[in-house]
């Protein structure tokens, strides 16, 4: 189902989706009210949701759909409008799975790239079960350690690295909201998301976190008590002394920024003083880097299956024994604060 109030954009989305043999357009409607009326009849596998709608907006529509007819939702947003992006991020917290850029006219050089992103995201998200086990009380698990490097032992976290993909924005918001003011570590974030959304995403997190959040800048020195989000379409690597480097190296497993790059760079320069956390996400990015970090003496966490929207990246880490602890999302922020406090006491 396509939900889009602009006739031009609605027709463009219908064209983009209809030409892909994996899809049939079940309905194309101009308002949330129509979508709520039609959803029970057409029973779509996935919904393309405009966020700025007349009447009920896309955020409220997402909340109602996830309550009444749980269905995978991909938000289609204008990346350059701050207000639109804030609503989009809040729609992710309400249950939408992904946010992608609105299509542009067929004459634009970016048309095919954006069209491909839209259909890829819709296809992937159509397979995500949105009626999930959300047993946040699940018991944490502890994995047996892989052989560490000689002399590597965790010393308490001066650096915290968080990585996520599908379902990541609300998960990252929940973790950061749990960190106390006066938090004595620098925090780095890799989130798989379109490059045009990253500034707005960092601004959205900044409005929710007790710690200031900004996009990482090349050559800047990371400061304790601040959160740095990897820039769009750039790998984020950390050098000695907490110096941040943004690189245009080749995508790793189709991802740039890559969680593997962030984790592995910290393993090289600050392994025993680093805490790595791998949250919900499609694919396996971050698992190998988390293993590198654990072998270097870092403390590593992965999100438990009971709370992960997509148990892909954390599952890969568990298979590799890269995660020292596997915790439900509700417990991760508190555990991070404990491990940072350990360094202050030592």
Secondary structure as GFF3:
##gff-version 3
##sequence-region A 1 346
A	DSSP	beta_strand	2	3	.	.	.	ID=ss1
A	DSSP	alpha_helix	7	18	.	.	.	ID=ss2
A	DSSP	beta_strand	28	29	.	.	.	ID=ss3
A	DSSP	alpha_helix	32	42	.	.	.	ID=ss4
A	DSSP	beta_strand	46	50	.	.	.	ID=ss5
A	DSSP	alpha_helix	58	68	.	.	.	ID=ss6
A	DSSP	beta_strand	72	77	.	.	.	ID=ss7
A	DSSP	alpha_helix	82	93	.	.	.	ID=ss8
A	DSSP	beta_strand	98	101	.	.	.	ID=ss9
A	DSSP	alpha_helix	111	126	.	.	.	ID=ss10
A	DSSP	beta_strand	141	142	.	.	.	ID=ss11
A	DSSP	beta_strand	159	164	.	.	.	ID=ss12
A	DSSP	alpha_helix	168	177	.	.	.	ID=ss13
A	DSSP	beta_strand	186	191	.	.	.	ID=ss14
A	DSSP	three_ten_helix	195	197	.	.	.	ID=ss15
A	DSSP	alpha_helix	198	208	.	.	.	ID=ss16
A	DSSP	beta_strand	212	215	.	.	.	ID=ss17
A	DSSP	beta_strand	226	229	.	.	.	ID=ss18
A	DSSP	beta_strand	235	239	.	.	.	ID=ss19
A	DSSP	three_ten_helix	240	242	.	.	.	ID=ss20
A	DSSP	beta_strand	243	247	.	.	.	ID=ss21
A	DSSP	alpha_helix	259	270	.	.	.	ID=ss22
A	DSSP	three_ten_helix	271	273	.	.	.	ID=ss23
A	DSSP	beta_strand	274	278	.	.	.	ID=ss24
A	DSSP	alpha_helix	287	295	.	.	.	ID=ss25
A	DSSP	beta_strand	299	303	.	.	.	ID=ss26
A	DSSP	alpha_helix	313	319	.	.	.	ID=ss27
A	DSSP	beta_strand	325	327	.	.	.	ID=ss28
A	DSSP	alpha_helix	329	345	.	.	.	ID=ss29
###
